[in-house]
Amino acid sequence: MKNSKCILVLIVKLLVVVGALNWGLVGVGLIIGSDLNVVHMALGFSSIVEAVVYLLVAVAGVMLLVGCPCKKCKCSGGGCECKSAAGMPTSTRLPL
């Protein structure tokens, strides 16, 4: 059976990667004297939408540190032991 992960965890990881790449490009842009903020380039028409994206990235970063609150992911944050399909204990900690 395919290992089903919580869709929220996948979205959180995607947002964190997008945020990290954006900040990396902002840093490179500062070094070379150019504005490489991709979020601002894509969403600069609306500062509200841009602010919402930054807030979502921040929340995703906190969730990556704290863990997902859903029932599928309950055991992942604390590294507790859950039973596998065969009844054997398995660690369900999510890799970063």
N, C-alpha and C positions, 0 to 999 in steps of 0.2 A: 504494500500500500504506500502511496506517495506521502511523504512527510508534509502535512498541511500546517502552514504557519498562518498566523494572524495577519490579515491584510493591513491592519494598522501598523504592525511592525515593519512591513515592507515600505509603507508610505513614509514612516518615520526615518528609516534608513535612507530612502531616496532624498527626502528633504535635507537631511544632514549632509549628504554628499553634495547636493546642489549648493547649499550654504558654504561648505568648505571650499568648493571650487570657485565660487563667486568671491569669497574673501581672498583666496590666492590670487585671482586675477586683479582684484583691487590693489593688492600689494605690489604686483608686477607693474600695474599701471602707475602707481605712485613713483616707482623707481625709474620708469622710462618717461614719466611726465605726460601720461595719457589717462583718460577715464575709461577703464575696462570693467566697470560695474555692470555686469550682464543683466541683473535684475532691474537696474535703473534704465538701461537701454531698452529692455523689453517692455517695462511697465511705467516708464517715466511720464507717460501721459496722465497718470493718476497717482498722486502721492498717497492717497488712501489705500489703493490696491497694493502699491509697493510696500507700505507699512504693514499691511496684512500678511504679505509674503514673508517679511522679516520676522513678524511675530510667530508665524507658523514654523519657521525654521528654528526659532528660539525654543518654542514648546517642544518641537521634535528632539532637539538636543537634550532638554531636561528629561523627556520620556526615555531617551536612549540611556541616560544615566540611572534613572529610577526604575524603569521597567514598565511593561504594558499592564494595565489593570484588568484585561479581559480574562475570561475563564480558561481559554486555550493557553494563555501565557502565564498563568498564576505561579507555576512552579519555576519559571525561567529566571526571574529576578533574584530570588534568594538561593538558587542552586539546590532546591530541595529534591528529593527523590520521588519520581512518579513511576507508575507501573506502565510497562510497554504493553503492546497487544498480546504478547506471550505471557504477561503476568510478571515479568522480570523487572526489578527496579532499574531505571535508567535516569541519568542526569539530564535535565532538560534546559540547562543554562544556554542561552542564545549566544553564539559567537559574535563578537563585534566586527 
